[in-house]
Amino acid sequence: MSILRSLGERRILRAARKNCPSTVWDALENGVFRASTILWETPPMPTPRGDLCDDLLAYCAYLAREIEVTETLDLDAQGEWRRFEVIAPRAIAVLDAVARDLDASPDAPTHELAAVLADLRADLVAGTRFALPRAA
């Protein structure tokens, strides 16, 4: 429920913004929503470390909260990108650690989930690519 609450709060806050928002967080929001929807409909996936669905739902809750917090800051477009660049590397590392037990299974929900998580990761990687030229 925290995922839906955070994403709902973002929508409310976005309507009340003073600064013009960027779209940098929109794809991430859509990915979090898609992944969490699949996870809610997927039976438990036990791993040696625990239930993979629970871990991935916790990850989605983490991202949803970061998306909501960003909206509360009412940053301009450049500020939103800077925040995205800071969060993206950490979010990629956590996703890689949590999703390492997700096999490329022929099972439809697992296959669909792997595709959605790959899209989420690609969106996060895009944030790190924009940071690299400035670091050089």
N, C-alpha and C positions, 0 to 999 in steps of 0.2 A: 504494500500500500504506500510505502514511502516514495516509491518511484512515481506513482501516479500523482501523489501530493506535490512532489517537487516539480514535476513537469506542468501540473496545473497552476502552481504558483508562478512559474515562469511566464505562462500565458497571461496571467493577471498583471504581473509586473511589467511585462512588455507593453501592454496597452497604456500604462501610466508613465512611460519613459519620457524624460526631457531631452536626452541625447538621441540622435538618430542611430538605431541599432544596425549592426552589421549582420550578415547571414552566416558567419563562421560557425556558430553553434547550432544552426538549424539542422544540418545533416546529422550531426552527432545526436541531437534530440530524437530525430526520426529513427536512427539506428538503435538507440537505447529503448525506445518504445517497441520497435519490431523484435528485438532480442528478448526483452522481458515478456512480451506476449507469447512468443514461442516457448520460453522457459516455463511459464505458468501452465502451458498445455502439455509439457513433456513430463513423462514419468521420471521418478528419481534415477539418477545415474551414479551409483556408488563407485567410488574410487578408493585406493588405499588411504587417501587423505580425508575422505568424507564424501558428501554428496556434491557432485559437480554442479548440479542445478542450483543448489543453495549458494555455492561460491560465485557462480556467474550472476545470480540475482543480486548478491551483495555488491558485485562489481557494477552492475547496472544502477543500483541505488547510489553508489559512490559517484558515478558519472552524472546521474540525474541531479544530485545535490550540488555538484560543481556547476552544472548548467544553471540551476536556480540561483546560486550565490552570485554568479557572474551577472545575472539579470538584476539582482538587488543593487549591484554597484553602479548601475546606470552609466557605464563607460561609453565613450565614443568608440567609433569603429576601430581606431588604432589601439585603444586601450583593450578592447575585446581580443584583438589579435595577440597582443602582448601576453595577456592572461592565458590564452589558448596555447601559445608557445611554451609557457612555463608548465602548464598542466600536461600537455601531450606526451612528453617523454616518460613521465611517471605513469601515466595511464596506459601507455603501450607496454611498459615493463610489467605492470600488474596484470594486464590482459594476457600477456604471454605466459606468465607464471600460472595464472588461474586456468587458462584454456589448454594447457599442455596435455591434459588427459582426454581432451575431446578427439576421438578418433574420426577419421574420414569414413564413417559408417554408411552403408547403403540405406540405413533407416532414414526415412523422409524427414522427420523432425530434426534429427541430429545433423543431417546434411544441410538442411535449410538454416539451422542455427550456425553451423560452421561458416556458411556463406555470409550471413548477417554479421557475424563477428569479424570476418575478413573485411567487410565493408567498413565496419566501425574502426578497425585498425588502420585501414587506408585513409580514412578521414583524419585520424590522429597523426599519421605520418605526414600528411599534407601540412600540418601545423609545424612540424619540426623542419620541414624542407625550407620554409620561409625564414626560419631562424638561422639556418646554416650560413647563408651569404654574409649576414651581419657579423657573425662570429669570426669569420676568416680575416 
